[in-house]
Amino acid sequence: MANNEQFYEKQLGIAYWYVTHKLLLKNILIAFLIVLDFCVIAFNVYLLVLNLSLNQKSYQANLVSLISTNPSYAISRQAILPKPIQVGQITTYPDMKNYDIVAEISNPNDKWLATFDYQFKIGQNLTEKRSGFIFPSEQKKVLDLAVESGNAASELIISNTQWQKEIDFATIYKEKFKFNVSDIKFIPGSELGIGQQGSVSRATFTVANDTAYSYKNVDFILWLEASGQITAVNLANSGEFLAGQTKQLESTFFQRLPRITSVEVVPEVNIFDEENFLKI
């Protein structure tokens, strides 16, 4: 019986000690966890600094090695990223004392469109930087008009390329890119009666904005052909072009031209840039 009483008193003493020291024990546990968290964070920071500074080259080498030894990763990465814009032939056309420069480009990606800056290299110099865009799977021409010594252009330099993925490109294109060009006419200098004989000519056309969208401006590139060969190029600007509106536009050519047999008019506007739309 005495033993039972001693055991009971011992349990009571332990319980009393726990109750009186409960708050202290809780604070000790909290302090321990804080110190543990601090140590973990400090260790991670140490590893980060070590990898990014002292062992940066070794870390990057290991990362590159890991990627290069994993062919499936490389293949999947190439499949996801867009392929670069392809540059084709560069052609120049006389424009009074200067030259119009035209370069062929193509986009090998069927779901990616690109915006970019471009310049032509002439000797050791570059032409003024201009902005361009290309739709998915599109083949087109970029140009720079009336460039001094433009006939010496040797290379197209593309920079600041920004890619944008468009899964439903065909539907959006059909909805927003409907410009009906008609009544194309070429008026040679002999009929205009201005300037020197044959040195000034003009192309006129009618275009309708058959979309539900109003544009701040739409460019129209005019290609003059003589017996199936392009001989001159120029631009016409629509200015504000409202939904459903029809306009008569024209472009004047100041160089001597052969007998023009056909005129092609190509609309040019980035329908995926919201800055090109009028907010009405």
Secondary structure, DSSP 8 states (H G I E B T S, - for coil): -HHHHHHHHHHHHHHHHHHHTHHHHHHHHHHHHHHHHHHHHHHHHHHHHIIIIITHHHHHHHHHHHHHT-HHHHHHHHHHS----EEEEEEEEEETTEEEEEEEEE---SSEEEEEEEEEEETTEE---EEEEE-TT-EEEEEEEEETTGGGEEEEEEEEEEEEE-TTHHHHHHHH--EEEEEEEEE-HHHH--SSTTT-EEEEEEEEE-SS--BS--EEEEEEEETTEEEEEEEEE--SB-TT-EEEEEEEE-S------EEEEEEE--TT-GGGB---
